């Protein structure tokens, strides 16, 4: 069971406007930047606002998981008010994934991959996760909050032992600490370009960009969805964002919610 901890919308430490029109609210410590962004969005008509926090006391991952958020990570959430359907809002996760993967590659020269539905990997370990939440009223999307959790300037030992095999951090890969303020600006700028393309109806080419980073496609995967594990070959990700698997036992399965791990055959 998840307990929602509310932030009173307190004053940020610092606010600034980016040249491409995002208003940044920098906080020290919040419960979760997604929660705070939702609070702000509910109480205003603000758009293109970004909530960044140094630490989160109740960082949330997908499927009600806890997201460990110590100092040194990059934890932020974007408020957007696109005129799109709930189905289309799913696409924002994909364009944010490509954004993070491309930006890490061009900024630091690290090879990156995306994993369905919302992870970014370096050396096959998770470096970033995305949690997109859409708030709807009467079937239309009122606003969307896109939360990004990037394991940036963290040591691996800030993670519990059981995670150290499957996660990585920018600092661990690079051997130095990244400039997070510059990083957030390039992430937002690249995201904004893709977001504009999405609103111009260019989803097919945006999905293609994501697929070019999805090296698990064509390979063997194990997908856990609602506690059920399916094994087979990852065939494709459809226009609707669903993962298609050719099952070992025959037949094709469409998965909408789940976790994928790549299976290595020995
Ligand atoms: C996942 O991989 O399960 C998604 C993780 C998303 C974590 C980020 S950190 C910033 C934002 N605030 C949250 O509470 N979660 C997202």
Boltz pocket constraint, residues with backbone or C-beta under 6 A from the ligand:
constraints:
  - pocket:
      binder: B
      contacts: [[A, 31], [A, 32], [A, 33], [A, 34], [A, 35], [A, 56], [A, 58], [A, 59], [A, 60], [A, 61], [A, 62], [A, 63], [A, 65], [A, 67], [A, 69], [A, 74], [A, 75], [A, 76], [A, 77], [A, 118], [A, 119], [A, 128], [A, 129], [A, 130], [A, 131], [A, 147], [A, 148], [A, 149], [A, 150]]
      max_distance: 6.0
